[in-house]
Amino acid sequence: MEVTQKDTKTIFMSISAPQIMRSMLMLPESVLKRLVDTGARVVLLVPELAYAKMREDFESERVTIEPIVVELRIKKFSKKLYNFLATYLIFTEGARLFAWHGIRLDKPVAGGKKGRLLYPVKLLLAHTLGRWRWFKCALMPRLGLLVYRERPHQALFEKYCPDLVFLPDALSVQDVSILREAKRQGIKTIGIPGSWDHLPKRYEPFHVDELLVWAEPFKREAIELQDYAEREVAIVGIPQYDLFAKKEFLLTREAFFKEFGLDPARKVVALFSCGSYMPDDGDVADILLKEMQGGGEFSGAQLFIRPYPAIPEEHAKFDRFEKQPDVYIDWVEPQRIFPHRGNRWYPSINGLVHLMNLLYYADVIISTYSSVNVEASAFLKPIININFDGYQKRPFSQSIKRFKHLSHYKHVLETGGVRNVNSKEELLAAIGEFLKHPDANRENVLALQKKLCSKLDGRASERIVGHILRAINEI
């Protein structure tokens, strides 16, 4: 499909984080490339910090990069009050968990002791105003425009007069900031939740005109939690998984593992760390290595450790294993391109191909309440989820076990597609079983794949662009 009007159409696309770059810009047939190929002009709106690097990498005759300023730290009381009110118009199980226990061990509950005192207020909001559709869908957007009176993106809108605004991280601070200006100017919008956990986290009063989601559970969340009408939500698949359908990007097992000094003839267990949220991943690595090197049940296996990208605390977990035999640590060094601390890395197509090969060739995938478990299901791999605190004995309020109550992760657990291990003994037994019988849990992994990966035909980007072009042609 192409833009049918004779004049060139202009599309604004927000790029708020490296994950969004990866899914929208990096693939061989990315959303950006497909839009440009139709003859459209695309203006990428990026944080000031990312402007120079992204201009160098992506600007062309039909692609313009524009830096924008977004208010990430709210200081004005009226905005804080509005955001609090909007956020807790829904209060899911995961949100309740974090409101009481906090998210990270190194960070207190938001607001400290006072934050816990507000717990009943949050619950009351969700069960009163949160059930009043007119308040959420009609009044709150109007209040939002009154509270956020300044218009930081107005000049860009007037400069380019976009025909459509595409927001691939639709619930992020940056994308909502752009969405407010689009609403003021009456410009059509299409969005995608930037991650699988965004819809249950908080309520967002500003809706895009059409919301594209990865799979059926997320469509249900958009309707039930975010008050979208069914006709406003469409399932397109996961764009970054389009690469998984392109087998020409797979190396041989021998070529891939030899690059990292590992023996392709021996089993490889891949451990994916989850950064600051999971402080005991280093203990898990130690448990695995002692079994591998101590003549245990899977003696002779090798460990491929993938720390969370560009998080300094990961070195405290894994540096001690750097010189051990049969271990490779897959560091991603930080690049401060995007402002958020967890986004200080810069994606590349080589990095995507590398991840694809690791998922494809690893014999067992281990992580802790991570989207990696969904990615691994795309290749029907044996998947293990860590549900214990390494060598530590933590109370529930500090334990990784509290994460089983996360609203989005329940979609995974309900399928049985991951082996949830509650102790060192269960972990070692599961690895031993999967190394001997890789298909032991295959039926459940397939159920997980069908439920959350939706369409693995390599055409998610194509479907996204199809929705964008249809919307433009209806203007």
N, C-alpha and C positions, 0 to 999 in steps of 0.2 A: 504494500500500500504506500502511496506517495501523497504528499500534500497536493490537493487538486487545484487550489487557487493559483493564479498566475504569479501573484506577488509572493516574495519569500516570507515565510512565517518565522517569528521569533519565539523561542522557548527559553524560559528561565529554568535552570536546574541547580538546585542547592547541593553543595558537597560539604558536609559538616564533619566528616570523620574518615579515617583511612578505610574502615569497613565499607563505607558508602562508595569511596573511590574504587575499591576492589570490585564491587558488584555492578557498578554502573559504567566505569570507564576503562577497566583493564582487560576485559575479555576480548578474544579475537573478533567476535561479533557482538560487541558491547551495545548497550542502549545508546551511548553517545555516538558510536560509529554508525549505527543503523539510522539514527535521526539525521545525522549529517548526510548520509547517502540518499535520503529522501529529498534533499535540497533545503532543509530547514536550517536556520541560523540558531545556534545554541549559545547562550550566555551562562557560564558556570559562575555561581555566586559562592565564594570561598572565604574562610576566615583570613584576616589580614596576614597572619603568620604564614599561611600556606601560599600566598599570592605569587611570590617570586618563583618558587619551585614549580607550582602548577602551571604558571604561564610558560615557563621553559619547556615543560613536558607536553602540554596539551593545546596551547593556542595555535590557531591556524586560520585560514581564510574564513571558515564558517564557525569557528569556535573562539569565543572571546572570554577571557577570565576577568572577573571583577571582584575586588576585595570588599568585604562588608564588615561592619562592626556590630557585634551582638553583645547585649548586656547579659553576661553569664552570672555575675554576682549582683543580686538585687539588694539595693540599699533602702529604697523608698518604702515606707511602711504600707502605703495603700497597695503597692504591688505585692508585697509579702503577704498581706491579708488576702488579696484576691487569689494568689497562687495557692495558699493554704486551703481556702474555700473550694477552689476548683479541684485540687488534687484529691481531696477526701470525699468527693461526691461518690466515689467508689472506694471500698475498703476490703480488698480481696484477702484471702488467707495469707498470701505472701506479703502483702502490704502490712497486715496486722502483725505478722512475725517481726518484720524489720522495725515497725513503730515501737515495739516493746523490747526486743532484744538487740536491735542494731544489725548492720550488715557485715561489718568487718571487726575483727578482734582489736585492731589498733585504732579504731574510731569509736567514740561513744555513740549512744543513741542520739539521733538528731535532736538538738535542743537540750541534751543532757538530762538531768533529773526533771526539769520542767517539761521536756519532751514527753516523758512518760505520763506526766500529769495531764497532758492534752489527749491522751489515748481515748478517754470517754467522749471527748468532744468530737474526735475524728469518727468514732463509731456512731455517734448521734447524727452527725452530718450525713453519713452514708445512708442511715435508716430513716431520715426525714427528707431533707432537701434532695438527697440523692435518688429518691423515688418520685420526684416531681419533675416530669419530663419538660414541662414548659420552663421551669426555672433553669434547668441544665442547658437546654437546646436553644431557648429564645433569649432569656434574660442574661445569662452568663456571658455570651459573646458580646452583647451590647455593653455590659459592664467592663469587659476586657478592653474594648476600644476606648472607653472613657478613662480607664486607669492607665493604659499605655497610650497616652496622648501624642508623645513624640513619634515621628515617622522617619526612622533612620534610613529606610530604603526608598523613600518617595522619589528622590532625584534619579535613582537608577531606573525605576519604573517609568518615569517621564522621559528619560533619555532613550530607552529602547522600545517602549510601548509593547511589552510582550503580549503575544496572543494566548499563551498558556503558561502556567507556572507548575513545574514538576518538582515535587518534594519527596525524595526517596528516604528521608528520615523524619517522617511527618509529625512525630510527637517530640522531636528534639527542640531545644530552646531556639536554635538557629532557624529551623524550618517553620516553627510557629510564628517567630518574629516576621519572617517573609510572608507567611500566610495572612497575617493581619493586614499587611499593606495590600495584598491581592484582594482581600475582602472589601477593603475601602474603595478600591478601584473597579470592583465588579469583574475581575479577571478570573477565568475558569482555572480550576486547580485539580491536579491529580496527585495522590500521595501513596507512599508505601510505609508501613512501620519499619523502622531501621533495623529492628532485631525482634526475635521471637518472644522476648519478655516485655516488650513495651506496652502492649495493650492492657495487661492487668495491673500495671504499676500505679497508674494515676489516671484521673479523668482529664480529658482535654476538650474544653468547650468549643474550640474552633475546629470545624470539620472541613476537610477537602471535599470537592464536589464528587469525586470518585476515589474510593480507597481500594488499592490492589493489595492482596495478601498472598502469602505463600501456600496455604493449605486450608482445608475445611475447618479445623479447630480455631484458626485465627479469624476466619470469617464469622464464626459463631461469637467469638469474643468481641469483635467489632460491633456486632449487632446488640449483644446482651450487655456489654460493659460500657461501650462508647456511644451507644444510641444511634448508630448508623442504620438507615433503612436497608433492607436486603438488596434492593435494586441499586444501591450505591456502593456495593462491595463486590469485587470480582476476584476469583482465584487465578493466579498466573504462574505459580511455581516459584522456585528460588533462583534468582538470576545468577548468583555466583556458582551454583551447581551446574550451570550450562557446560562448564569446562569438563565436568565429569563424564559427559556423553561423548567427548572427543578423545577416543582411545589413541589417536596418533600422538598425543602428548605424553603417553606412558613410555618410560624407558624400559629396558629389561631389568629384572630384579638384580641381576649381577651388576649391571652398570650403575644402578641407583645406589645400592648399599656399599659397593667398593669405593665410591666417592667419599664415604665417611669412615673408611677403615673397618667396615663390618663385613663378616663372612656371609655372602648370600646363601650359602648352603645350610646355614644354621638358622634357628628360629629367632625372630626379632619381636620383642615386646615394646610397644610405644606407649610412653607415659606423657600425657599432656597436662601441664600444670595450669592452674587457674589464677595465678597471680596473688594479689594481696588478700583475696577472699578466702583462700585455702592455704593457711600457714604451715600445714603439716605435710605438704607434698614431698618435701625432702626426706621425711621419715619413710614415706611409701617407697621412694627410690632406694633407700637403704635396705628396707625389708626385701625388696626384689633382688638387689645385688647380692645380699648374703645368701639367698636361696640359689641364685644362679652360679655363684662362685664357691659354694660350700658343699657341692655334691648332692644337692637336694633333688626333688622330683624332676625339675626342669633345668638341671645343671647343663651348662653349655649354651643356653639361650643368651641372647644379647639384649642390651637395653638402649633404646633410643629415647632420650629425654627432650621434650620440646617445652622449654620455659615459656611463660606468657611474654609476648613481645614487649621489650623495652621497659620492663619494670625492674628497678634496681634491687628490690628485695629478693628477686629470684636468685641472685648470686649467693645470698646467704643460705639458700636451700641447696644449691647444686654445685657450687664451686669445689666442694670437697670430693666430688666424684670425677673431676675433670681429667685426672691422669690415670684413672683406673682402667684396666683392660676391658674390652668388650662393652664399652659405653661410648655413646656419642651424645654430646649436648648441643642442641640445635639453637644456638643463641641468635636472637634478632636484636641488633644493636639499635639504641634509641636515635631517632631523628626528631627534633622538636619542630614539626611542621604544623601540627594541630594543637590547640591550646590545652585541651583536657589531658590530665596526667596519664590516663590510661590509653591515650591515643598517640603517644609519641613514637610512632613508627610510620614508615612510608611503604605502601605495598608496591608490588611489581608483578608482571606476568610470570617471571621466573619463580617468584615466591609462591604463586598460585600453583604452578606446575609441580613445584617441589612438594607442597602439601598434598596435592592429588596423588603423587607417587608414593608418599609415605602412607597415606590412608589405604592405598591399593595393596601395597606389599607388606605392611606390618601384619604379623600373624595374630596379634591380640592388641586391642586398643583399650587403654585405661585412662579415665579422667574423673573429675569430680564435679558433678552437676553442671556439665558444660554442653554447649552446642556441638562440640566435637562428637558427642555421642550420636547426634543426628547425622552429621557428615559421614561418620563411619557406617551408618546404616545404609547409606547410598551405595556402598560397596559390599553390603551384607557381611561385614566383619564381626567376629566375636567381640562384644563390648562389655567392659566391666566398669561399674560406677563405684567409687570409693565412698563408703558411708561410715567411716570411723576416723579417729583423730591420730593416726600414726601410733607413736609410742605414748601419746599424751592421754590423760584421763580428764577430760574437760566437762564441766557442767553443761546441761543442754543449752543454756543461754549463750555459750561460747563454742558449742560443738558444731561440727559440720553436719551432724544429724538433723539440725533444725532446717537445713535446706530442702529436705524431702517435702516440706510444706509449701515450697514455692509453687505458685499457681501454674506457671508455664511448664515447669518440669513434670508436673503430674501427667501431662500428655505423654511423656516418655514412659514413666513408671507404669501407667495403665496398660501399656502394650506388652510388658514383660520383655521388651527388646534389649534391655541392659540387665546384666547380672549385678544386682545390688549387694555388695559385700559389706558385712558389719564387723569384721575383725581380720586380723592378720591371717588367721587360719582359713577363713572363708576366701580371702583373696588368693592365697597360694593354691587352694583346692580348685578354684575357678580357672586360674591360669593353667594348671596342670591338665584339667579337663579339656579346655579349649585347644591347647597345643596338640593333644592326642586326637580330639574330635572337633575340628573347626566348625562343623555344622550342628553342634549340639543344641544351639539355641536359634538356629537359622529361621525357623518358622515365625518366632516372635520378633526377630530382627526385621523380617520382611513386613510384618504388621506395623512396626515402627516406621519403616521406610514409606509404606503406603499412606500412613496417617499424616506424617509431618513433611515428607519430601514432596508429596503430591505428584508432580509431573517431572520425571527425570529424562525428558526427551531432548534436552539441549535447546529448548525453544522459549524459555521464560522471558529472555530479553526481547525476543520477537513479539511475544504477546503484550509485554509492557508498551513497546513502541506502537503496536496496533491500537491499544486503548488511547494513547496520546494523540495519534493521528486522527482517529475517529472523532475525538473531542474537538480537535482543531477544525475539522471539516464540517462540524455541526454548528460552528460559530456563525 
